[in-house]
Amino acid sequence: MEKYISIRDQYCSNQACSFYKQIGKQNIAIHGKKPERLRCTSCRKTWVLHKNGPDYYLKSDPEKIKKALELLSLGLTIRMIAKRCKASTSTIQRWKAKFQVPP
């Protein structure tokens, strides 16, 4: 789930900015660490680096989620997975829906 995205590959998504969708112009700076926020030095717009990722704002450990998804793909029942991952059945069902694991 974790995928490193370089700041150099980022661009400003503000249409009014002079650096709109221009990669490699060195106008992107780190604005915060948790969650990883970036800022355009030209227009001062800020955004979260992994906002479009599927694991954005999930509070559970990514390894726990990965294990649950692997068990789902193997065909184990929701209850068995919840017991093995020490999570509630509703949490496993929510992960299943969010990550679109086929039944």
N, C-alpha and C positions, 0 to 999 in steps of 0.2 A: 504494500500500500504506500509506503514511503517512497517518494520519488524526489530526488534533488532537482530543484529548478534554479538555475543561475540567475542572479540579478541582471546580468548582461542580456539575458533573453527576454526580459520584461520590457513593456512599453506603456506609455500613458494612455488610458482609455477615455480620457476627457476630450471630447470632440472640439472644445474651444481652445485646447492647448496647442502651442506651436510644434510640440513634439508628438502629436497624436499618431499612434501606431508606428512610430519610428524606433526601430531596435538599434541598440549600440550607440546611442547619442550621449551616454553618461549623464543622463538627467534623472536617473532613478537612485534613490538612497534608502537605506534601512531606517524605518521610523519606529519600530518596536520589535520586541523579541517574542512575546507570548500574547496572542498569536502573532506570527511573523507578518509585520506590517511594512509596506513600502510607501514611498512618497515621491512624487514628481517634484523636482527642484524648480521647475519652471512655473507650473500652475498651483503647486502645493496640495494637489489632490492626494488622498491616502487610500489604500486598499489592502486587504488581507491577501497574502501570497497564495494560499491554498483554498480560497473561498469556493472555487468551482469543483474542488475534489470531493469524492464521495464520503470521505472520512472527516469532513469539516464539522467541527463542534461535537464530535462524538467523544464522550467522556471515558469510554472503556479503553483498555489497553489494545493497541492495534494487533498485537500478537494473539490476544484472546479472540478478537473478531476474525482474524485469519484462520485460526484453528476451527472456530465454529463454522465458517464458510466451507472449509475443507470437509468437515464432517457432514455438512448438508449435502455437498456434492456427492458424497459416498452413499447417501440414501438413509442415514440414520434418522430416527424420529426426533422431533423438536424436544421432547422430554429428555431423551437420552443425551442429546447435545447440551441441554441446559444443565443437566447433572454433571457432565464431564467438564464443562467450562465454568461451572459455578456462577451461572447467570439465570435470570428468570426466563420462563418460556415466552413471555411477551417480548422480552428483549431480543431473543433469538428470532422470533417472528418479525420483529421490526428490522433487524439486520437482513433477514431473508428478503423482505420487500425492498429495502433500500438498495441492496446490491443485486437485486433481480436474479436470485438463484432460482432456477426452474424447479418445479415440484417433483 
